[in-house]
């Protein structure tokens, strides 16, 4: 149970419309919206813009994009964000094999050296808030500057979301299961 009681019936037109849209998109109103955004309606626009940019403005390969986010969430122990990431993978029809093996990215043959470089960078930045010169040099072998900027941004945003959910004890919403069910229907 979250530390703050979820608000099931928001006040104000904007939040009621937000709940409607989110329910339509995910199959339910996600708990961070009911716990945080409902109490800070002004943050909805910011969160919505970040989400839109993340889904339409990032040019990096979708699979790598979601791997970076999910790895950060797993490292931080954010069950909600991991579940949301898995739901996005299902919605994008990316296959779960690599995502289920993220904790073994350093040794698993499922991952390319390019993916390993990005994931090592994201892992080190998530754990230590900085990266070594050797980790950055390895990243530069495989990625252009704009890609490095996007990898850094994706990782930073995921850590931001993790910090909104973990301290408030917001757990998984079962979004991956909903995405699987929706995929079966159609």
N, C-alpha and C positions, 0 to 999 in steps of 0.2 A: 504494500500500500504506500502511495506517495506520502511524503511528509506534510504536504498541503492537500486538503480535500479538493478533488477535481470539481470544477464548476460545470454541471451538466446543462444548465439553462442559462446561457449568458444574457446579460443585459446589453442593450444597444444594437442597432441595426447592423453595423459593420461586423460585430462578432457573431451575430446570428447567421449572417450570410457566410462568414468564414466557416462556421461549423457545418453549414449545408454543403459548401464546396469541398471541404476536407472529407466529410462523410462520403460524398460522391466519389472522390479521388481514391480514398484508401479503404472504403467499406465501413469506416467508423471514424469518429472524431478522435484523433490521437491524443494521448494523455498529456504530452507537453503543452499542447494548446489549451487543454482544460485546466491545467495547473498553473502555467506561466502566462501565456498570452491572454487568457481571459481576465487575468488580474492586471495586465499591462497592454490594453488594446492598441495603444500607440506602437507597440513593437510588431504588430501583425504586418504592417506594410514593409518594414525592414526585413523580417523573416521571409516574407513572400518574395521580395526582390532578390534576396540571396538565393533562395530556392530556384527561382526562375533563371537566374544567371547560371547557377550550377548545372541546370538541366539543358540550357540552350546556348550558353556563352562559352562553355569549356570545349575546346577542340580536341583535347586528349582522348585517346581511345576509351570508349565507355567501360570496357572490361577493366582496364587499368585504373580508371577513375574510381570505380566502385571498390576495387581491391584496396586502394590506398585508404579510402574512407573506412572500410570495414576493418582493416588492420589496426588503424588508430583506435577504433571503438573497442576492438577486442583487447588491445593492450590496456586501455583505460578501464575496461570492465563495464562498458555501457551496453547493457542488454537491449535497451530500447533502440539505440542507434544501430546495433548489429542486426537486429530484427528488421528494422527499416531498410538497411542496406541489402539484406537478403531478399526482401520483398521487391526492391528495385531490380535486382538481378533477375528474379522470376519474371517481372513485368517486361524487362528488356530481352527476355529469352536468351540469356547469356550462358546458361548451364551452371550448375552449382559446384562442379568438381574442383576447380581451382579455389573457389571461395571457401569450400569446406577444408581445404588444405593450407590455408593462409599461415597458420602457425608453423608450418614446415617449409615455407617458401625458400629458405636458404639451402635446403637439401633436396627438395622434391623435384623430380624431372618434369613435373607439370609446368614449371616456371622457366621462362627464358632468362638469360643473363640481363637483358634490358629490364624485365619486370623485377628481377631481384635487386637491381641497382635502385630503382624507384622505391621499392618496398623497404630496403635497408635505410634509405634516406628518410622516408616517412617514419619508420620505427625509431631511428635515432633522434629525430626532431621531436617526436611525441614523448619519448622517454626523458630526454635531457634538455629540450628546448634549444638545442644547438647541434651542429653536426661537425664531425672531424673533416679535415682537409682531404683525407683519403676517401671518405664516403662521398664527399662532394665531387672529387676528381672522377670517381667511378661513375657517378651520375652523369657527368659531362661527357663521358665516352659515348653514351647512348642517346642523350637528349639535347635538343636545341634550347637556347635560352628561354624562349617563350614556353616551352614544355616544362622546364624547371620551375618557372614562375607559376604555372598552373598546378604542378604537383605540390608546390609549397602552399599555394592558396587552398587547394582541396584539403590538404592535411590540416591546415590552420582552422578552416571552417568546421571540419569534423571534430577537432578538439574543442572548439567553441560550443558546438552542440552537445558534446559529451559533458561539458561543464554546466550546461543548463539542466541536464537530466540526472546525472549521478548524485550530486549533493541533495537533491530533492527526492531521491530514491524512486525515480520513475523507471519502471521495469518494462519488459517486453509487452507489446500490445497484441501479439499474435498476427502481425501484419503479413509475415511470410506465408502463414497458413491461409489467410484471406486471399493473397495473391495467387497461391496455388489453386484454390477453389475457383476463383474467377477465371483462371486460365483453362481449367477443365470445362467450364460452362461456355467458354467461348470465344 
